[in-house]
Amino acid sequence: MKRRVTLNDIYAVSGDAMVRKVKGKTILIPPASIMKDGQNELYTLNPTGEAVWQRLDGKRRLKDVAAQLADKFNSPPGEIEKDVVGIVKKLLKNGMLVEISGH
C-alpha cells in the first residue's frame, strides 16, 4: 500500500536518478529500472520544480522546503505546499527520490 506524502516527510534524491543541464534547463532521467517498465518519460523542470529538486537534500521537511519557496517566489504558502507535494509524488512514482523520514 502506498503511503501518503505529507509536509512532515523528508526526501532525498535517489542515487539512481540522473540529472542533466541542457541549454540552461534541468532534465531528470528516471532510473533504468523504471525506464524498462515502460515509463521512459524525461522531465524538464520549471523554476519551481528545479527549486524543489535542489532542496530535497534528506534533511529538510517538505513544509520547510515549501516555506523557503513561498518566500523565494513571493507566493501563498498553501499554493507552494500543493506544488511541492505534487512534484514529490511524481518524482517518487518514477524512482527519483527516496524517503528519509515519514510522519
N, C-alpha and C positions, 0 to 999 in steps of 0.2 A: 504494500500500500504506500502510495506516495505521500510524503509529509508536506504540509502546507508551509510555504515560505512566509516568514514574519519579519517584522522590522527589528526583532531582537536577535536574529540569526547573524552568524559571521561566516563569510565565504572567502575562498582564495581561488586564484586562477589555477586550473589544473596544469600539471606539468606536461600533459599530452596536447594541450591546445597550442596552436601556432598563431603567431601574430606577425603581420607584415605591414609596413608603411608603404603605400603606393601613392605617389603624387599628393602627399600630404594627408591621405586618408588612412584610417586604421582598418585593416581587413583581418577578420578572425577566420581561421580554418579549423573546423572540428577535428577531433582525433580520428585516426584511421579506422578505428573500430566502429565509430558512428557512420563514417563515410561508407563502410561496407554494408551497413544496414539500409542503404538507400537514401539516407539523408545527407546528400552531398552539397548542401547549401553553404555558401560562403556568406559571411556577414560583414557589411560595411557599417561601421558605427557612425552615428551622427554625433555632434558635440556632446550631447547629454550622455549617450551611450559610452563614448570614449571616457568621459569624466567618471562615470560609474566604474568602468573597467579598471581604470588606473587606481581606484580607491579600494578595490577588492583585494586587500593585502593579507587577509587572515587575522587581522587584529581589530578591525572596526565593525561594530554592529551596523546593520543596514540603516537603522534610524540615524546613526551618526553620519553615514555617507549622505543620506538624504538631507540632513540639516546643513552639511557643508555645501551641498549643491544648491540648496534653496538660497543660501547667501550668495554663492558664486553667480548664479543666474538670475538673482532677484525675482524668484518665483514663489508662489504659495507653497508652503511645506507639504500640504496634502497632495498637491498635484505631483510634486517631485517624488514623494513617497510611493505613489502608484507607479510612476515611471521606473523607479529603482526596482521595485518588486517584480514588475513585468519583465524588465531586462534580465534580472537574475533568474526568473523562471525559464525563460527561453534559453539562456546560457547553460543552466543546469540540465535541461532536457537534452541538450546537444553535447554534453560531456565536457564543457569548457570550464566548469567550476567544481570545486569540492567544498563540502560543508565542513567547517571547523567546529562550530558550536551552534546547536539549536536551542530553542526555547526549553 
